[in-house]
Amino acid sequence: MAELLSIILAAGEGTRMRSATPKVLHQVGGLPMVSHAIRAAQAAGASSIAVVIGPNHESISAVVMAVSPSARVYEQTERLGTGHAVRQARPAFETASGNVIVLYADTPLVTPATMASIVARLEAGADIVVVGFEPDDPSGYGRLLTEGDRLLAIREHKDATEAERAIGLVNSGIIGFRSATLRAVIDRIGNDNAKGEFYLTDAIELATADKRKVEYTVADAMEVIGVDDRSKLAKAETQFQELRRDDFMRAGVTLKDPATIHFSWDTEIGRDVTIWPNVVFGPGVRIGADVEIRSFCDIEQAVIGEGASIGPFARIRGGAEVGPDVHLGNFVEVKKSRIGAGTKAGHLSYLGDAVIGARTNIGAGTITCNYDGVNKDVTTIGDDVFIGSNASLVAPVTIGDGAYTASGSVITEDVPAGAVAFGRARQVNKSDYAPKLREQALAKRAQKGKR
């Protein structure tokens, strides 16, 4: 395959988003839209990536470099149309010998299949390949003017005749070029149109006039949805989630109520996992096989081992590593902790900055007190430990293998292996004292009533 350059256009103002955040940094599936575009290019085999941004959009550059450190970023200081934007990336394609695909950073759902189709057509001899689609309402889109299998031109909506506006096949904005063809037409694109802009789509008519081979391919409308407001962002998110759910169910994951379960772009789930309704997976989650995740769990930046049972109402985050056959029950939060195989924390616990061994029992109401107002410290709990209910473990502290801590204890010192720790005041029973307390309380209430 010839070398492939992808030029990603990310210079739009995004005014309809009504946001201080640049449009292309809004997320779909927990990943900025511009990152989705870069990943699509990478999946297609792009060896070079160029991103065109608008002025004062350094935040976009930072995201681009995080995904593709070798990418080149160019600035379009004046927003004069897509053709003008591609010209800003001239250093990337002026000596290129392969193919070029122009993508939009606000089109986050482009599939590898569509990208592969563009590349295949270019490799087979097409000079330009345009991706079209058929939306329910074509208003506002550039129409594809075709003759048989040939693409003759793309007419922007503002410049189209009534007959042309009746055409249902429209431009997605995604265009593939042979690099020599792009160089031949890019500087000949003019701005004699209603908006006075340089449209990249005018390259089609120029190439046709040059007797070059121009083709088109048709993609699913939801795949090439362009996001320019919050409503379309929500639609893109919905479509992304539907695709991810279908992928997981085909891979052997049971989703009890798919529409209520939300995944991130990088969620990984093993076979025979069961997920109950209303579960959210943030970025960075890997789930092993045979895991059960019950309702209303929120999991991000975490690894869950095989056979674990999570929830309901559990929160796991911050680099947590949950071992095989671990049970984390209702209202248990785990943050930046490593939990060994077979350990159980059934109810109402916070386990933060902890290293917990295997087969340990964490009683209800247990808290690792990891923060002193300045520093986060580690609680270390060994294998086969029994932590009694309502225990406060004040870090840094170590509880050895096989140790017990009594219910209600505040543990501030290390507990040796096999020891039992009591960290609470001794109980004192005062015989026949309850009636006296009751009498005092009644007298106090009566006194208040006289005021």
C-alpha positions as CSV (number, residue, x, y, z in Angstrom):
1,M,0.0,0.0,0.0
2,A,1.2,3.5,-0.8
3,E,2.1,5.8,2.0
4,L,-1.0,7.5,3.5
5,L,-1.2,11.0,4.9
6,S,-4.3,12.1,6.8
7,I,-5.2,15.8,7.1
8,I,-7.6,16.4,9.9
9,L,-9.5,19.7,9.9
10,A,-10.1,21.1,13.4
11,A,-10.2,24.8,12.9
12,G,-13.9,25.4,13.2
13,E,-15.1,27.9,15.8
14,G,-17.9,25.7,17.0
15,T,-20.1,28.7,18.1
16,R,-23.2,26.6,18.1
17,M,-21.8,24.5,20.9
18,R,-22.0,27.5,23.2
19,S,-18.9,26.4,25.1
20,A,-15.6,27.7,26.3
21,T,-14.1,24.3,25.3
22,P,-13.1,24.0,21.6
23,K,-15.7,22.0,19.7
24,V,-13.4,19.1,18.8
25,L,-12.4,18.6,22.4
26,H,-15.9,17.7,23.4
27,Q,-16.0,14.0,24.1
28,V,-17.7,11.0,22.7
29,G,-17.3,7.8,24.6
30,G,-14.9,9.6,27.0
31,L,-12.5,10.6,24.2
32,P,-12.2,14.0,22.5
33,M,-13.6,14.0,19.0
34,V,-10.3,15.0,17.4
35,S,-8.7,12.0,19.0
36,H,-11.4,9.8,17.4
37,A,-10.4,11.2,14.0
38,I,-6.7,10.5,14.7
39,R,-7.5,7.0,15.7
40,A,-9.5,6.4,12.5
41,A,-6.6,7.6,10.5
42,Q,-4.2,5.4,12.4
43,A,-6.5,2.4,11.9
44,A,-6.5,3.1,8.1
45,G,-2.7,2.9,8.1
46,A,-1.8,6.5,8.0
47,S,2.0,7.0,8.4
48,S,1.6,10.7,8.7
49,I,-1.0,12.9,10.4
50,A,-1.5,16.6,10.0
51,V,-4.0,18.6,12.0
52,V,-5.2,22.1,11.1
53,I,-6.4,24.2,14.0
54,G,-7.7,27.7,14.5
55,P,-5.9,30.5,16.3
56,N,-5.5,30.3,20.1
57,H,-6.3,26.6,20.1
58,E,-3.2,25.4,21.8
59,S,-5.3,23.0,23.9
60,I,-6.2,21.1,20.8
61,S,-2.5,20.8,20.0
62,A,-1.8,19.2,23.4
63,V,-4.5,16.6,22.9
64,V,-3.3,15.8,19.3
65,M,0.3,15.2,20.6
66,A,-1.0,13.0,23.4
67,V,-2.6,10.7,20.8
68,S,0.0,11.0,18.0
69,P,3.3,12.5,19.1
70,S,4.6,12.6,15.5
71,A,1.6,14.5,14.2
72,R,2.2,18.0,12.6
73,V,-0.1,20.8,13.6
74,Y,-0.8,23.8,11.3
75,E,-2.7,27.0,12.1
76,Q,-5.4,28.5,10.0
77,T,-5.3,32.1,11.1
78,E,-8.3,33.1,9.0
79,R,-11.3,30.8,8.6
80,L,-11.7,31.0,4.8
81,G,-13.1,27.5,4.1
82,T,-12.0,23.9,3.9
83,G,-9.9,24.4,0.8
84,H,-8.0,27.2,2.5
85,A,-7.6,25.0,5.6
86,V,-6.0,22.2,3.6
87,R,-3.6,24.7,2.0
88,Q,-2.2,25.4,5.5
89,A,-1.0,21.8,5.6
90,R,0.9,22.1,2.4
91,P,4.2,21.2,3.9
92,A,2.8,17.8,4.8
93,F,1.7,16.9,1.2
94,E,3.9,19.0,-1.1
95,T,6.4,16.2,-1.5
96,A,4.2,13.3,-0.6
97,S,4.1,10.4,-3.1
98,G,1.2,8.4,-1.8
99,N,-2.4,9.1,-0.9
100,V,-4.1,11.7,1.3
101,I,-7.4,11.4,3.2
102,V,-9.0,14.6,4.5
103,L,-11.1,14.0,7.7
104,Y,-13.0,16.3,10.0
105,A,-12.3,16.4,13.7
106,D,-16.0,16.8,14.5
107,T,-16.9,13.5,12.8
108,P,-16.0,11.0,15.5
109,L,-17.7,7.7,14.3
110,V,-15.9,7.0,11.0
111,T,-15.3,3.2,10.8
112,P,-12.2,1.3,9.6
113,A,-14.3,-0.2,6.9
114,T,-15.1,3.2,5.3
115,M,-11.5,4.3,5.6
116,A,-10.4,1.0,4.0
117,S,-12.8,1.5,1.1
118,I,-11.3,5.0,0.4
119,V,-7.8,3.6,0.4
120,A,-8.8,0.6,-1.8
121,R,-10.4,2.8,-4.5
122,L,-7.3,5.1,-4.5
123,E,-5.1,2.1,-4.8
124,A,-7.2,0.8,-7.7
125,G,-6.7,4.0,-9.7
126,A,-9.2,6.7,-8.5
127,D,-7.7,10.2,-8.3
128,I,-10.3,11.4,-5.8
129,V,-12.8,9.4,-3.6
130,V,-15.6,11.2,-1.8
131,V,-17.6,9.7,1.0
132,G,-21.3,10.4,0.7
133,F,-24.4,9.5,2.8
134,E,-28.1,9.9,2.7
135,P,-29.5,11.8,5.7
136,D,-33.2,12.0,6.6
137,D,-33.0,15.8,6.0
138,P,-30.3,16.9,3.5
139,S,-30.8,20.6,4.2
140,G,-27.5,22.4,4.7
141,Y,-25.3,19.7,3.1
142,G,-23.4,19.8,-0.1
143,R,-25.1,17.6,-2.8
144,L,-23.3,15.0,-4.7
145,L,-23.9,15.5,-8.4
146,T,-23.4,12.1,-10.1
147,E,-23.6,10.5,-13.5
148,G,-23.7,6.7,-13.2
149,D,-20.7,5.7,-11.1
150,R,-18.9,9.0,-11.6
151,L,-19.0,12.0,-9.3
152,L,-19.2,15.2,-11.3
153,A,-19.3,17.8,-8.6
154,I,-20.3,18.7,-5.1
155,R,-22.7,21.7,-4.8
156,E,-22.9,23.5,-1.5
157,H,-26.4,24.0,-0.3
158,K,-26.3,27.8,-0.5
159,D,-25.1,27.6,-4.1
160,A,-27.4,24.7,-5.2
161,T,-30.4,25.1,-7.6
162,E,-33.8,23.8,-6.6
163,A,-33.3,20.7,-8.6
164,E,-29.9,20.1,-7.0
165,R,-31.3,20.6,-3.5
166,A,-33.8,17.7,-4.2
167,I,-30.8,15.3,-4.4
168,G,-30.6,13.1,-1.3
169,L,-27.0,12.0,-1.6
170,V,-24.8,14.5,0.2
171,N,-21.2,15.1,1.1
172,S,-19.8,13.9,4.4
173,G,-16.7,16.0,4.1
174,I,-14.4,13.0,4.0
175,I,-12.3,13.0,0.8
176,G,-9.4,10.9,-0.4
177,F,-6.9,12.1,-2.9
178,R,-3.9,10.9,-4.7
179,S,-1.3,13.3,-3.5
180,A,-0.4,14.4,-7.0
181,T,-4.0,15.2,-7.7
182,L,-4.4,17.3,-4.5
183,R,-1.3,19.3,-5.5
184,A,-2.7,19.8,-9.0
185,V,-6.0,21.3,-7.8
186,I,-5.6,22.8,-4.4
187,D,-4.3,26.2,-5.6
188,R,-6.9,26.5,-8.3
189,I,-9.8,26.5,-5.9
190,G,-11.5,29.9,-6.0
191,N,-13.9,31.7,-3.7
192,D,-16.6,32.7,-6.2
193,N,-19.6,31.5,-4.1
194,A,-22.2,32.8,-1.7
195,K,-19.9,32.8,1.3
196,G,-16.7,33.9,-0.4
197,E,-14.9,30.8,0.9
198,F,-12.5,28.3,-0.6
199,Y,-14.4,25.0,-0.7
200,L,-12.3,21.8,-0.9
201,T,-15.3,20.3,-2.7
202,D,-14.6,22.4,-5.7
203,A,-11.6,20.1,-6.3
204,I,-14.1,17.6,-7.8
205,E,-15.0,19.8,-10.7
206,L,-11.4,20.8,-11.3
207,A,-10.3,17.2,-11.3
208,T,-13.2,16.3,-13.7
209,A,-12.2,19.0,-16.1
210,D,-8.7,17.6,-16.0
211,K,-10.1,14.2,-17.0
212,R,-9.1,12.7,-13.7
213,K,-11.0,9.7,-12.3
214,V,-13.4,10.9,-9.5
215,E,-15.4,8.3,-7.5
216,Y,-17.7,8.2,-4.5
217,T,-18.6,5.7,-1.9
218,V,-21.6,5.7,0.4
219,A,-21.4,5.4,4.2
220,D,-24.1,5.0,6.8
221,A,-25.5,8.3,7.9
222,M,-24.8,7.9,11.6
223,E,-21.2,6.9,10.9
224,V,-20.4,10.3,9.3
225,I,-22.5,12.5,11.5
226,G,-20.9,15.9,11.9
227,V,-21.2,17.4,15.4
228,D,-21.8,21.1,15.5
229,D,-24.1,21.5,18.5
230,R,-25.1,19.7,21.7
231,S,-27.9,17.9,20.1
232,K,-25.7,16.3,17.5
233,L,-23.1,15.6,20.2
234,A,-25.8,13.6,22.1
235,K,-26.8,11.7,18.9
236,A,-23.1,10.8,18.3
237,E,-22.8,9.6,21.9
238,T,-26.0,7.5,21.5
239,Q,-24.7,5.9,18.3
240,F,-21.3,5.2,19.8
241,Q,-22.9,3.5,22.8
242,E,-25.2,1.4,20.6
243,L,-22.2,0.2,18.5
244,R,-20.1,-0.6,21.7
245,R,-23.0,-2.5,23.2
246,D,-23.5,-4.6,20.1
247,D,-19.8,-5.3,19.9
248,F,-19.7,-6.6,23.5
249,M,-22.8,-8.7,23.2
250,R,-21.4,-10.4,20.1
251,A,-18.2,-11.0,22.0
252,G,-20.1,-13.0,24.8
253,V,-21.0,-10.3,27.3
254,T,-24.5,-10.3,28.8
255,L,-26.1,-6.8,29.2
256,K,-29.3,-7.1,31.2
257,D,-30.6,-3.7,29.9
258,P,-28.3,-2.5,27.2
259,A,-29.7,1.0,26.8
260,T,-28.8,1.9,30.4
261,I,-25.2,0.7,30.3
262,H,-22.5,3.2,29.1
263,F,-19.0,2.4,27.9
264,S,-15.9,4.3,27.1
265,W,-13.9,4.1,23.9
266,D,-11.3,1.9,25.5
267,T,-13.4,-0.4,27.7
268,E,-12.2,-4.0,27.6
269,I,-14.5,-6.9,28.8
270,G,-13.9,-10.6,28.9
271,R,-16.3,-13.4,28.0
272,D,-19.2,-14.5,30.2
273,V,-19.4,-11.2,32.0
274,T,-22.8,-10.1,33.2
275,I,-23.6,-6.5,33.6
276,W,-26.9,-5.4,35.3
277,P,-28.7,-2.1,34.4
278,N,-27.4,1.4,35.1
279,V,-23.7,0.8,35.0
280,V,-21.2,3.4,33.8
281,F,-17.6,2.6,32.6
282,G,-15.3,5.6,32.4
283,P,-12.0,5.4,30.5
284,G,-9.3,2.9,31.4
285,V,-11.4,-0.1,32.5
286,R,-10.4,-3.8,31.9
287,I,-12.8,-6.5,33.0
288,G,-11.8,-10.2,33.2
289,A,-14.0,-13.2,32.3
290,D,-16.9,-14.4,34.4
291,V,-17.3,-11.1,36.3
292,E,-20.7,-9.9,37.6
293,I,-21.3,-6.2,37.9
294,R,-24.6,-5.3,39.5
295,S,-26.6,-2.2,39.1
296,F,-25.6,1.4,39.7
297,C,-21.8,0.9,39.7
298,D,-19.4,3.5,38.4
299,I,-16.0,2.2,37.3
300,E,-13.1,4.1,35.8
301,Q,-9.3,3.6,35.5
302,A,-9.6,0.1,37.0
303,V,-8.8,-3.5,36.4
304,I,-11.2,-6.2,37.6
305,G,-10.0,-9.8,37.8
306,E,-11.8,-12.9,36.7
307,G,-14.7,-14.1,38.7
308,A,-15.1,-10.9,40.7
309,S,-18.5,-9.7,41.9
310,I,-19.0,-5.9,42.0
311,G,-21.9,-3.9,43.4
312,P,-24.6,-2.9,43.5
313,F,-23.8,0.8,44.1
314,A,-20.0,0.4,44.0
315,R,-17.5,2.9,42.8
316,I,-14.0,1.8,41.6
317,R,-11.5,4.3,40.3
318,G,-8.1,5.9,40.3
319,G,-5.9,2.9,39.2
320,A,-7.6,0.3,41.3
321,E,-6.6,-3.3,40.8
322,V,-9.2,-5.8,41.9
323,G,-8.0,-9.4,41.9
324,P,-9.8,-12.6,40.9
325,D,-12.9,-13.7,42.9
326,V,-13.0,-10.5,44.9
327,H,-16.4,-9.4,46.2
328,L,-17.0,-5.7,46.5
329,G,-20.6,-5.1,47.6
330,N,-23.0,-2.2,48.0
331,F,-21.7,1.2,48.7
332,V,-18.0,0.2,48.6
333,E,-15.6,2.7,47.1
334,V,-12.1,1.6,46.0
335,K,-9.5,4.2,44.9
336,K,-5.9,3.6,43.9
337,S,-5.8,0.3,45.8
338,R,-4.7,-3.3,45.0
339,I,-7.0,-6.0,46.3
340,G,-5.9,-9.7,46.4
341,A,-7.7,-12.7,45.2
342,G,-10.8,-13.8,47.2
343,T,-11.0,-10.8,49.4
344,K,-14.4,-9.5,50.4
345,A,-15.7,-6.0,51.3
346,G,-19.4,-6.5,51.4
347,H,-20.8,-3.2,52.6
348,L,-20.3,0.5,53.2
349,S,-16.5,0.8,53.0
350,Y,-13.9,3.2,51.6
351,L,-10.6,1.6,50.6
352,G,-8.2,4.3,49.3
353,D,-4.5,4.0,48.8
354,A,-4.5,0.5,50.2
355,V,-2.7,-2.8,49.4
356,I,-4.8,-5.7,50.6
357,G,-3.8,-9.3,50.4
358,A,-5.8,-12.4,49.5
359,R,-8.8,-13.9,51.3
360,T,-9.1,-11.0,53.7
361,N,-12.5,-9.9,55.1
362,I,-13.2,-6.1,55.3
363,G,-16.1,-5.5,57.7
364,A,-19.0,-3.1,57.1
365,G,-18.1,0.5,57.6
366,T,-14.4,0.1,57.3
367,I,-12.5,3.2,56.2
368,T,-8.8,3.6,55.3
369,C,-8.0,7.1,56.6
370,N,-5.4,7.9,53.9
371,Y,-5.3,11.7,53.9
372,D,-3.8,14.0,56.6
373,G,-4.7,17.2,54.9
374,V,-1.4,17.3,53.0
375,N,-0.3,13.8,52.1
376,K,-1.9,10.5,51.0
377,D,-0.5,7.5,52.9
378,V,-0.8,3.8,52.3
379,T,-2.7,1.2,54.4
380,T,-1.2,-2.3,54.0
381,I,-3.3,-5.3,54.9
382,G,-1.9,-8.9,54.6
383,D,-3.5,-12.2,53.6
384,D,-6.3,-13.9,55.6
385,V,-6.9,-10.8,57.8
386,F,-10.3,-10.1,59.5
387,I,-11.1,-6.4,59.8
388,G,-14.1,-6.0,62.2
389,S,-17.0,-3.7,61.3
390,N,-16.8,0.1,61.7
391,A,-13.0,0.1,61.8
392,S,-10.9,3.2,61.0
393,L,-7.4,2.3,59.7
394,V,-5.2,5.4,60.0
395,A,-2.5,5.4,57.4
396,P,0.4,4.8,57.2
397,V,-0.3,1.5,58.9
398,T,0.3,-2.2,58.3
399,I,-1.8,-5.1,59.5
400,G,0.0,-8.4,59.2
401,D,-1.1,-11.8,57.8
402,G,-3.9,-13.5,59.8
403,A,-4.5,-10.6,62.1
404,Y,-7.8,-9.5,63.6
405,T,-9.0,-6.1,64.4
406,A,-11.9,-5.7,66.8
407,S,-15.1,-4.0,65.6
408,G,-15.2,-0.2,66.2
409,S,-11.5,0.0,66.5
410,V,-9.3,3.0,65.4
411,I,-6.1,1.4,64.3
412,T,-3.1,3.8,64.4
413,E,-0.2,1.4,65.0
414,D,1.0,-1.6,63.0
415,V,-0.7,-4.9,63.9
416,P,1.7,-7.9,63.9
417,A,0.8,-11.1,62.0
418,G,-1.6,-13.3,63.9
419,A,-2.4,-10.6,66.5
420,V,-5.8,-9.2,67.6
421,A,-5.9,-5.4,67.9
422,F,-8.4,-3.5,70.0
423,G,-8.5,0.2,69.4
424,R,-11.5,1.4,71.3
425,A,-12.5,2.5,74.8
426,R,-13.5,-0.2,77.2
427,Q,-17.2,-0.6,77.8
428,V,-18.6,0.3,81.2
429,N,-22.1,-0.8,82.4
430,K,-23.7,1.3,85.2
431,S,-26.4,-0.8,86.9
432,D,-29.9,0.7,87.2
433,Y,-28.7,4.0,85.8
434,A,-31.0,4.2,82.9
435,P,-34.1,5.4,84.9
436,K,-32.1,8.3,86.3
437,L,-31.0,9.4,82.9
438,R,-34.6,9.2,81.7
439,E,-35.8,11.3,84.7
440,Q,-33.2,13.9,83.9
441,A,-34.3,14.1,80.3
442,L,-37.9,14.5,81.2
443,A,-37.1,17.2,83.7
444,K,-35.1,19.1,81.0
445,R,-38.0,18.9,78.6
446,A,-40.4,20.2,81.2
447,Q,-38.1,23.1,82.0
448,K,-38.1,24.0,78.3
449,G,-41.9,24.0,78.2
450,K,-42.1,26.7,80.9
451,R,-40.1,29.2,78.8
